[in-house]
């Protein structure tokens, strides 16, 4: 129960809302984790995404400070050393005023893999060529690529990020759930063929991935890391797979991990842009997940904030509700109306965080983000 007149820090406010409680007001946490922080540095985007000058986590923390929003960082990472007898090498193979193309070579006892990434002057990077071109032949090498030396995991970087954020918000320790291998598969569509043509191998990778994540979760507990929360970074978990594939490859691991982490007193949150409505229901009814985002509406997703709040708001905290494209296009006055509707639909009883559907675009007007904070401070008080 909130103490009357208690002044909360942004971090305290967010933690209460993520656990389904009632803070002093609705937290304001538009997803400004990527493009806006990079733009605000005034540097070419490759400085942030490739050279890490500054690191994206640092740019985000400074973005939180600038706007005064309640920080919700995706950038907490686990420091996991590469496996013994493996080697990674980056080399710039093409550079212009607009882009840098980098080839990454990964060598392991099972062979050699390469990918190519383009880093832009004014946009986030994109993959030109992914590592895996033949799933069967490169299967053993894939295991070295995906699963690092988890026995020697530590959390030095996470602790640094969390310390830098301070009371301005929360920092999630980010880990991905098992899924189709579209992130490393060339071409991307081949990941779907793998599901049918090499289902046994994909099942083996999924089981290895789950065990790997359980070991990470256990290390978080054993090393007394005390993260603000563990963040399951699962973009397009349904849209880029299917509902049935999600239920087979991803959902069982979500159930196991949320149970392990709940028993250790650790908050969990999941990101699934695109279609998400069925996952909200499953997570609320069948897992120990605390919070879910970004609840994208049509045409970007299939969620309806008011319906989700009425049906599942007592079981799981909801974060999102605003259309990211509208944040880019509409006036501050229109954004105020949209934000107030979100509050009307979801703030009652707590457990709600005002946010956007996935990340805000690079050129989102600053005044639209400031307006969200103004709305939460004026109309989001409990």
Order of alpha helices (4+ residues) and beta strands (2+ residues): alpha-beta-alpha-alpha-alpha-beta-beta-beta-beta-beta-alpha-alpha-beta-alpha-alpha-beta-alpha-beta-alpha-beta-alpha-beta-alpha-alpha-beta-alpha
